[in-house]
Amino acid sequence: MTANTTSNSADRIKTVKAAWDKAPDGPKKEAALKHYQAAEKAHTAKDDAGVTKSLDAAVAALA
């Protein structure tokens, strides 16, 4: 993994977090939180594919 990939993941995590913060409370937000937390763990583990998968799921949960 390159530093650029890690930076892109971090930026995407921030973007999804901002969307989550603005979402109304409810089951969609709760589901998205679980995926967001999984993305944070994957980012810590330097698992870029896991970050992408989890963030995609978080965005889908908020939709």
N, CA, C and O atoms as a DFTB+ gen file, in Angstrom:
252 C
 N C O
     1  1       0.841      -1.168       0.000
     2  2       0.000       0.000       0.000
     3  2       0.888       1.234       0.000
     4  3       1.898       1.286       0.703
     5  1       0.514       2.203      -0.776
     6  2       1.305       3.420      -0.851
     7  2       0.766       4.457       0.123
     8  3      -0.349       4.334       0.630
     9  1       1.568       5.469       0.373
    10  2       1.134       6.548       1.253
    11  2      -0.072       7.263       0.660
    12  3      -0.954       7.708       1.395
    13  1      -0.117       7.377      -0.672
    14  2      -1.238       8.039      -1.334
    15  2      -2.534       7.263      -1.120
    16  3      -3.581       7.868      -0.890
    17  1      -2.479       5.950      -1.191
    18  2      -3.659       5.128      -0.975
    19  2      -4.157       5.293       0.456
    20  3      -5.359       5.412       0.694
    21  1      -3.243       5.299       1.388
    22  2      -3.603       5.479       2.790
    23  2      -4.247       6.841       3.000
    24  3      -5.232       6.960       3.728
    25  1      -3.695       7.865       2.366
    26  2      -4.246       9.209       2.467
    27  2      -5.647       9.272       1.872
    28  3      -6.533       9.910       2.441
    29  1      -5.858       8.616       0.731
    30  2      -7.177       8.601       0.106
    31  2      -8.183       7.916       1.011
    32  3      -9.319       8.374       1.134
    33  1      -7.783       6.834       1.639
    34  2      -8.675       6.131       2.558
    35  2      -9.030       7.028       3.741
    36  3     -10.190       7.086       4.148
    37  1      -8.064       7.711       4.281
    38  2      -8.309       8.606       5.411
    39  2      -9.261       9.730       5.011
    40  3     -10.149      10.096       5.782
    41  1      -9.081      10.272       3.825
    42  2      -9.973      11.324       3.343
    43  2     -11.389      10.797       3.161
    44  3     -12.358      11.476       3.499
    45  1     -11.507       9.597       2.633
    46  2     -12.826       9.013       2.413
    47  2     -13.503       8.706       3.746
    48  3     -14.716       8.871       3.880
    49  1     -12.729       8.263       4.724
    50  2     -13.289       8.017       6.053
    51  2     -13.868       9.314       6.617
    52  3     -14.960       9.308       7.186
    53  1     -13.154      10.408       6.466
    54  2     -13.637      11.705       6.956
    55  2     -14.919      12.116       6.241
    56  3     -15.835      12.648       6.867
    57  1     -14.987      11.874       4.938
    58  2     -16.165      12.235       4.154
    59  2     -17.382      11.437       4.597
    60  3     -18.467      11.991       4.775
    61  1     -17.199      10.139       4.773
    62  2     -18.311       9.292       5.212
    63  2     -18.725       9.657       6.634
    64  3     -19.915       9.644       6.950
    65  1     -17.771       9.978       7.488
    66  2     -18.087      10.394       8.861
    67  2     -18.932      11.663       8.845
    68  3     -19.878      11.784       9.624
    69  1     -18.605      12.597       7.980
    70  2     -19.384      13.832       7.880
    71  2     -20.815      13.537       7.435
    72  3     -21.762      14.129       7.951
    73  1     -20.970      12.630       6.483
    74  2     -22.308      12.243       6.026
    75  2     -23.066      11.556       7.154
    76  3     -24.261      11.789       7.336
    77  1     -22.380      10.719       7.903
    78  2     -23.008      10.023       9.025
    79  2     -23.457      11.029      10.087
    80  3     -24.550      10.907      10.640
    81  1     -22.612      12.020      10.368
    82  2     -22.949      13.037      11.376
    83  2     -24.229      13.787      11.003
    84  3     -25.012      14.149      11.881
    85  1     -24.445      14.022       9.712
    86  2     -25.602      14.780       9.247
    87  2     -26.863      13.935       9.126
    88  3     -27.961      14.482       9.025
    89  1     -26.726      12.621       9.137
    90  2     -27.873      11.729       8.955
    91  2     -28.784      11.770      10.188
    92  3     -28.317      11.936      11.315
    93  1     -30.085      11.616       9.953
    94  2     -31.000      11.589      11.100
    95  2     -30.839      10.288      11.891
    96  3     -30.473       9.251      11.339
    97  1     -31.115      10.365      13.180
    98  2     -31.025       9.169      14.021
    99  2     -32.014       8.118      13.537
   100  3     -33.091       8.437      13.034
   101  1     -31.628       6.874      13.699
   102  2     -32.518       5.793      13.307
   103  2     -31.734       4.554      12.934
   104  3     -30.513       4.513      13.086
   105  1     -32.442       3.535      12.442
   106  2     -31.784       2.258      12.135
   107  2     -30.744       2.358      11.017
   108  3     -29.749       1.634      11.032
   109  1     -30.967       3.248      10.051
   110  2     -29.980       3.396       8.974
   111  2     -28.667       3.948       9.521
   112  3     -27.584       3.500       9.146
   113  1     -28.783       4.925      10.411
   114  2     -27.578       5.529      10.991
   115  2     -26.846       4.514      11.862
   116  3     -25.616       4.466      11.859
   117  1     -27.596       3.704      12.608
   118  2     -26.976       2.685      13.452
   119  2     -26.245       1.640      12.611
   120  3     -25.142       1.220      12.960
   121  1     -26.858       1.225      11.509
   122  2     -26.221       0.251      10.615
   123  2     -24.965       0.850       9.991
   124  3     -23.938       0.180       9.884
   125  1     -25.052       2.104       9.583
   126  2     -23.906       2.770       8.969
   127  2     -22.753       2.898       9.963
   128  3     -21.588       2.793       9.578
   129  1     -23.067       3.120      11.223
   130  2     -22.032       3.249      12.251
   131  2     -21.211       1.965      12.364
   132  3     -19.989       2.019      12.499
   133  1     -21.869       0.829      12.309
   134  2     -21.149      -0.447      12.402
   135  2     -20.161      -0.591      11.245
   136  3     -19.033      -1.046      11.434
   137  1     -20.592      -0.203      10.056
   138  2     -19.710      -0.288       8.890
   139  2     -18.578       0.737       8.989
   140  3     -17.438       0.451       8.622
   141  1     -18.899       1.922       9.485
   142  2     -17.886       2.964       9.653
   143  2     -16.810       2.509      10.641
   144  3     -15.618       2.707      10.406
   145  1     -17.239       1.905      11.737
   146  2     -16.281       1.419      12.733
   147  2     -15.409       0.306      12.149
   148  3     -14.221       0.217      12.456
   149  1     -16.002      -0.538      11.311
   150  2     -15.220      -1.583      10.647
   151  2     -14.192      -0.954       9.708
   152  3     -13.075      -1.455       9.580
   153  1     -14.565       0.129       9.062
   154  2     -13.633       0.830       8.168
   155  2     -12.463       1.409       8.958
   156  3     -11.318       1.350       8.511
   157  1     -12.748       1.964      10.121
   158  2     -11.672       2.497      10.961
   159  2     -10.702       1.396      11.377
   160  3      -9.488       1.596      11.357
   161  1     -11.232       0.244      11.750
   162  2     -10.375      -0.884      12.141
   163  2      -9.528      -1.348      10.957
   164  3      -8.340      -1.631      11.109
   165  1     -10.146      -1.422       9.780
   166  2      -9.420      -1.834       8.582
   167  2      -8.326      -0.826       8.244
   168  3      -7.238      -1.205       7.812
   169  1      -8.617       0.452       8.441
   170  2      -7.616       1.489       8.169
   171  2      -6.434       1.353       9.127
   172  3      -5.281       1.501       8.724
   173  1      -6.722       1.076      10.375
   174  2      -5.662       0.879      11.368
   175  2      -4.796      -0.321      10.990
   176  3      -3.581      -0.317      11.192
   177  1      -5.443      -1.345      10.439
   178  2      -4.727      -2.556      10.030
   179  2      -4.101      -2.428       8.640
   180  3      -3.518      -3.380       8.121
   181  1      -4.228      -1.241       8.045
   182  2      -3.688      -0.967       6.703
   183  2      -4.283      -1.910       5.647
   184  3      -3.601      -2.348       4.721
   185  1      -5.572      -2.202       5.820
   186  2      -6.319      -3.049       4.887
   187  2      -7.189      -2.149       4.013
   188  3      -8.359      -1.913       4.317
   189  1      -6.604      -1.651       2.924
   190  2      -7.298      -0.692       2.075
   191  2      -8.561      -1.279       1.450
   192  3      -9.570      -0.585       1.319
   193  1      -8.509      -2.538       1.069
   194  2      -9.694      -3.176       0.494
   195  2     -10.809      -3.254       1.532
   196  3     -11.979      -3.058       1.205
   197  1     -10.455      -3.535       2.761
   198  2     -11.438      -3.578       3.837
   199  2     -12.044      -2.217       4.112
   200  3     -13.237      -2.106       4.394
   201  1     -11.220      -1.178       4.033
   202  2     -11.715       0.193       4.209
   203  2     -12.751       0.508       3.136
   204  3     -13.845       0.988       3.434
   205  1     -12.396       0.234       1.901
   206  2     -13.296       0.528       0.784
   207  2     -14.609      -0.229       0.921
   208  3     -15.682       0.349       0.752
   209  1     -14.527      -1.506       1.223
   210  2     -15.727      -2.336       1.364
   211  2     -16.614      -1.820       2.488
   212  3     -17.828      -1.708       2.319
   213  1     -16.028      -1.512       3.617
   214  2     -16.799      -1.044       4.764
   215  2     -17.408       0.331       4.530
   216  3     -18.552       0.573       4.916
   217  1     -16.664       1.226       3.908
   218  2     -17.212       2.550       3.627
   219  2     -18.327       2.489       2.596
   220  3     -19.318       3.210       2.705
   221  1     -18.168       1.630       1.597
   222  2     -19.240       1.446       0.611
   223  2     -20.513       0.958       1.314
   224  3     -21.611       1.423       1.006
   225  1     -20.365       0.034       2.242
   226  2     -21.510      -0.485       2.985
   227  2     -22.128       0.606       3.869
   228  3     -23.349       0.670       4.010
   229  1     -21.300       1.452       4.454
   230  2     -21.807       2.543       5.297
   231  2     -22.622       3.525       4.468
   232  3     -23.694       3.962       4.886
   233  1     -22.111       3.869       3.294
   234  2     -22.826       4.795       2.409
   235  2     -24.154       4.178       1.969
   236  3     -25.176       4.863       1.935
   237  1     -24.139       2.908       1.639
   238  2     -25.360       2.210       1.216
   239  2     -26.373       2.178       2.365
   240  3     -27.573       2.328       2.136
   241  1     -25.902       1.985       3.582
   242  2     -26.803       1.944       4.739
   243  2     -27.472       3.295       4.972
   244  3     -28.615       3.355       5.426
   245  1     -26.770       4.364       4.668
   246  2     -27.330       5.703       4.861
   247  2     -28.313       6.094       3.758
   248  3     -29.138       6.988       3.948
   249  1     -28.229       5.436       2.622
   250  2     -29.071       5.807       1.469
   251  2     -30.521       5.465       1.689
   252  3     -31.353       5.713       0.816
